[in-house]
Every structure is written in structure tokens, then in C-alpha cells.
Amino acid sequence: VLKLHQFSPINILPHLTVYLQIDLKTSLERQLARGQEKDYFEKETENFYRDLINGHDELLHLFPERISAIDAKLDIDSVEAQIKATLLSR
């Protein structure tokens, strides 16, 4: 994926990416708590989600200067406060 992003126009990267970092268990619990039918993305397997989380965590490790992790396991007000603090610090 990183190799593909070497070429225009997808080689343009944002100055800041806010990564709402959450574990699989919490994500699945929240999907159930909504009580709504899952969309096509939410119907993916747990292995898909593990790979997705691992990939995003790897990007966080590779680009710490432009990716800011937010602890999305917290309540919505805490997540919002973290996002605002991140934006104000940049």
C-alpha cells in the first residue's frame, strides 16, 4: 500500500490524520448496542477488523509526526476533548 502511494495523485498526504484508536471488542460491543442492522462494512469478519486495526496501528508507528491517536474507547465527550486538544496543539 505504501508503495502505491508514491505516485501522483495519491502521494499527497494530509498534514494531520486523527486516528480514532479502538480495540475490536469495544467496537463490536458498540455496534451491537446501536441496535441497528449492520451495513456492508460492519458485516466483515473479525479477522478483517484485526487486520484493519493492525494496519492502522502500523501507520501510526510509521508516521507519528502526522498521525495522532485518540483513545476512542472512552466516552464521546472525552473523545471530543482529545480531538479538540489535538487540533489546537497543531
DOROMI-934163 format. One record per residue: residue number from 1; residue in one letter; x, y, z of N, C-alpha, C in turn. Coordinates in Angstrom, 2 decimals. Layout:
N
(r NUM,"A",(X,Y,Z),(X,Y,Z),(X,Y,Z))
...
//
This chain:
90
(r 1,"V",(0.83,-1.19,0.00),(0.00,0.00,0.00),(0.88,1.25,0.00))
(r 2,"L",(1.91,1.24,0.82),(2.79,2.41,0.85),(3.47,2.63,-0.50))
(r 3,"K",(3.81,1.55,-1.18),(4.44,1.66,-2.49),(3.50,2.34,-3.49))
(r 4,"L",(2.22,1.99,-3.44),(1.24,2.60,-4.34),(1.11,4.10,-4.10))
(r 5,"H",(1.29,4.52,-2.86),(1.12,5.93,-2.51),(2.33,6.79,-2.89))
(r 6,"Q",(3.26,6.23,-3.62),(4.41,7.00,-4.09),(4.07,7.82,-5.32))
(r 7,"F",(2.96,7.51,-5.98),(2.64,8.11,-7.26),(1.48,9.10,-7.15))
(r 8,"S",(1.55,10.12,-7.99),(0.51,11.13,-8.02),(-0.79,10.52,-8.55))
(r 9,"P",(-1.93,10.91,-8.10),(-2.22,11.96,-7.14),(-2.34,11.45,-5.71))
(r 10,"I",(-2.15,10.17,-5.50),(-2.35,9.65,-4.13),(-1.12,9.77,-3.25))
(r 11,"N",(-0.10,10.46,-3.73),(1.09,10.67,-2.92),(0.97,11.93,-2.06))
(r 12,"I",(-0.13,12.62,-2.17),(-0.37,13.80,-1.35),(-0.98,13.34,-0.03))
(r 13,"L",(-0.28,13.64,1.05),(-0.73,13.19,2.37),(-1.21,14.38,3.19))
(r 14,"P",(-2.18,14.16,4.04),(-2.65,15.25,4.90),(-1.58,15.60,5.94))
(r 15,"H",(-1.64,16.82,6.43),(-0.71,17.25,7.48),(-1.04,16.56,8.81))
(r 16,"L",(-2.30,16.26,8.98),(-2.75,15.63,10.23),(-3.84,14.61,9.93))
(r 17,"T",(-3.69,13.44,10.48),(-4.72,12.41,10.45),(-5.07,12.10,11.89))
(r 18,"V",(-6.34,12.17,12.22),(-6.81,11.82,13.56),(-7.30,10.38,13.49))
(r 19,"Y",(-6.61,9.52,14.22),(-6.92,8.09,14.24),(-7.70,7.77,15.50))
(r 20,"L",(-8.96,7.41,15.35),(-9.79,7.02,16.48),(-9.47,5.56,16.80))
(r 21,"Q",(-8.54,5.38,17.70),(-7.99,4.06,18.01),(-8.92,3.34,19.00))
(r 22,"I",(-9.37,2.15,18.58),(-10.30,1.38,19.40),(-10.00,-0.10,19.23))
(r 23,"D",(-10.22,-0.86,20.27),(-10.00,-2.30,20.18),(-11.23,-2.98,19.58))
(r 24,"L",(-11.02,-4.18,19.09),(-12.09,-4.91,18.40),(-13.28,-5.18,19.31))
(r 25,"K",(-13.01,-5.59,20.53),(-14.10,-5.92,21.47),(-15.03,-4.71,21.69))
(r 26,"T",(-14.44,-3.56,21.96),(-15.24,-2.35,22.20),(-16.02,-1.95,20.95))
(r 27,"S",(-15.37,-2.05,19.80),(-16.04,-1.70,18.54),(-17.26,-2.59,18.30))
(r 28,"L",(-17.08,-3.89,18.48),(-18.19,-4.82,18.28),(-19.32,-4.60,19.29))
(r 29,"E",(-18.95,-4.30,20.53),(-19.97,-4.03,21.55),(-20.79,-2.80,21.18))
(r 30,"R",(-20.14,-1.78,20.67),(-20.84,-0.56,20.28),(-21.75,-0.79,19.08))
(r 31,"Q",(-21.29,-1.61,18.15),(-22.15,-1.94,17.01),(-23.43,-2.62,17.49))
(r 32,"L",(-23.31,-3.55,18.42),(-24.48,-4.25,18.96),(-25.38,-3.30,19.74))
(r 33,"A",(-24.78,-2.42,20.52),(-25.55,-1.50,21.38),(-26.40,-0.54,20.56))
(r 34,"R",(-25.99,-0.23,19.34),(-26.78,0.66,18.49),(-28.11,0.04,18.12))
(r 35,"G",(-28.16,-1.29,18.08),(-29.41,-1.97,17.76),(-29.87,-1.78,16.33))
(r 36,"Q",(-28.96,-1.46,15.44),(-29.31,-1.27,14.04),(-28.72,-2.40,13.21))
(r 37,"E",(-29.29,-2.58,12.04),(-28.74,-3.57,11.13),(-27.34,-3.12,10.69))
(r 38,"K",(-26.43,-4.07,10.63),(-25.06,-3.75,10.23),(-25.01,-3.44,8.74))
(r 39,"D",(-24.18,-2.45,8.39),(-24.00,-2.14,6.97),(-22.97,-3.10,6.37))
(r 40,"Y",(-22.67,-2.93,5.08),(-21.78,-3.87,4.40),(-20.40,-3.92,5.06))
(r 41,"F",(-19.91,-2.80,5.54),(-18.60,-2.75,6.17),(-18.61,-3.44,7.53))
(r 42,"E",(-19.66,-3.22,8.29),(-19.77,-3.81,9.63),(-20.01,-5.32,9.58))
(r 43,"K",(-20.41,-5.83,8.44),(-20.66,-7.27,8.30),(-19.38,-8.06,8.04))
(r 44,"E",(-18.25,-7.38,7.93),(-16.98,-8.07,7.70),(-16.62,-8.97,8.88))
(r 45,"T",(-15.68,-9.87,8.66),(-15.26,-10.82,9.69),(-14.36,-10.17,10.73))
(r 46,"E",(-14.22,-10.83,11.86),(-13.32,-10.33,12.90),(-11.88,-10.29,12.41))
(r 47,"N",(-11.48,-11.24,11.56),(-10.13,-11.22,11.01),(-9.90,-9.97,10.17))
(r 48,"F",(-10.90,-9.56,9.41),(-10.81,-8.32,8.63),(-10.54,-7.14,9.55))
(r 49,"Y",(-11.31,-7.06,10.64),(-11.16,-5.97,11.59),(-9.79,-6.00,12.27))
(r 50,"R",(-9.32,-7.18,12.62),(-7.99,-7.28,13.23),(-6.92,-6.77,12.27))
(r 51,"D",(-7.02,-7.17,11.01),(-6.06,-6.70,10.01),(-6.15,-5.18,9.84))
(r 52,"L",(-7.36,-4.66,9.84),(-7.57,-3.22,9.70),(-6.95,-2.47,10.88))
(r 53,"I",(-7.20,-2.93,12.08),(-6.64,-2.31,13.27),(-5.11,-2.40,13.24))
(r 54,"N",(-4.59,-3.57,12.92),(-3.13,-3.73,12.87),(-2.51,-2.82,11.82))
(r 55,"G",(-3.16,-2.68,10.68),(-2.65,-1.80,9.63),(-2.62,-0.35,10.06))
(r 56,"H",(-3.69,0.10,10.71),(-3.73,1.48,11.19),(-2.71,1.71,12.30))
(r 57,"D",(-2.54,0.73,13.17),(-1.53,0.85,14.22),(-0.13,0.93,13.62))
(r 58,"E",(0.12,0.19,12.55),(1.41,0.24,11.88),(1.64,1.62,11.25))
(r 59,"L",(0.61,2.18,10.63),(0.73,3.53,10.07),(1.03,4.55,11.15))
(r 60,"L",(0.40,4.40,12.30),(0.66,5.29,13.44),(2.14,5.21,13.83))
(r 61,"H",(2.68,4.02,13.83),(4.09,3.80,14.16),(5.01,4.41,13.09))
(r 62,"L",(4.62,4.28,11.81),(5.45,4.77,10.72),(5.41,6.29,10.56))
(r 63,"F",(4.28,6.90,10.89),(4.09,8.34,10.67),(3.63,9.07,11.93))
(r 64,"P",(4.37,8.97,13.01),(3.92,9.60,14.26),(3.84,11.12,14.18))
(r 65,"E",(4.57,11.72,13.23),(4.57,13.18,13.12),(3.27,13.71,12.50))
(r 66,"R",(2.51,12.87,11.80),(1.29,13.36,11.17),(0.03,12.59,11.56))
(r 67,"I",(0.19,11.47,12.28),(-0.99,10.72,12.72),(-1.08,10.83,14.24))
(r 68,"S",(-2.21,11.28,14.70),(-2.44,11.45,16.13),(-3.52,10.46,16.58))
(r 69,"A",(-3.16,9.61,17.53),(-4.11,8.61,18.03),(-4.97,9.20,19.14))
(r 70,"I",(-6.25,8.93,19.03),(-7.24,9.34,20.03),(-7.79,8.06,20.66))
(r 71,"D",(-7.86,8.03,21.97),(-8.37,6.84,22.66),(-9.89,6.81,22.52))
(r 72,"A",(-10.37,6.11,21.50),(-11.80,6.08,21.19),(-12.57,5.08,22.05))
(r 73,"K",(-11.90,4.42,22.97),(-12.62,3.53,23.91),(-13.34,4.36,24.97))
(r 74,"L",(-12.93,5.60,25.12),(-13.53,6.48,26.12),(-14.90,6.96,25.68))
(r 75,"D",(-15.60,7.64,26.56),(-16.91,8.18,26.23),(-16.78,9.30,25.21))
(r 76,"I",(-17.89,9.63,24.58),(-17.89,10.58,23.46),(-17.36,11.96,23.86))
(r 77,"D",(-17.67,12.43,25.06),(-17.18,13.74,25.49),(-15.66,13.75,25.64))
(r 78,"S",(-15.10,12.67,26.15),(-13.64,12.56,26.30),(-12.96,12.48,24.94))
(r 79,"V",(-13.57,11.75,24.02),(-13.01,11.64,22.67),(-13.03,13.02,22.01))
(r 80,"E",(-14.15,13.72,22.14),(-14.25,15.06,21.56),(-13.18,15.99,22.15))
(r 81,"A",(-12.97,15.92,23.45),(-11.96,16.76,24.10),(-10.56,16.44,23.58))
(r 82,"Q",(-10.27,15.16,23.38),(-8.96,14.78,22.85),(-8.77,15.31,21.43))
(r 83,"I",(-9.80,15.21,20.63),(-9.71,15.70,19.25),(-9.46,17.22,19.23))
(r 84,"K",(-10.22,17.95,20.04),(-10.04,19.40,20.10),(-8.63,19.75,20.57))
(r 85,"A",(-8.14,19.06,21.59),(-6.80,19.32,22.10),(-5.75,19.03,21.03))
(r 86,"T",(-5.94,17.97,20.28),(-5.01,17.64,19.20),(-5.00,18.72,18.13))
(r 87,"L",(-6.19,19.17,17.73),(-6.28,20.20,16.70),(-5.68,21.52,17.16))
(r 88,"L",(-5.89,21.87,18.42),(-5.38,23.13,18.95),(-3.86,23.09,19.14))
(r 89,"S",(-3.31,21.89,19.32),(-1.87,21.79,19.55),(-1.08,21.80,18.24))
(r 90,"R",(-1.75,21.71,17.13),(-1.05,21.66,15.82),(-0.93,23.00,15.21))
//
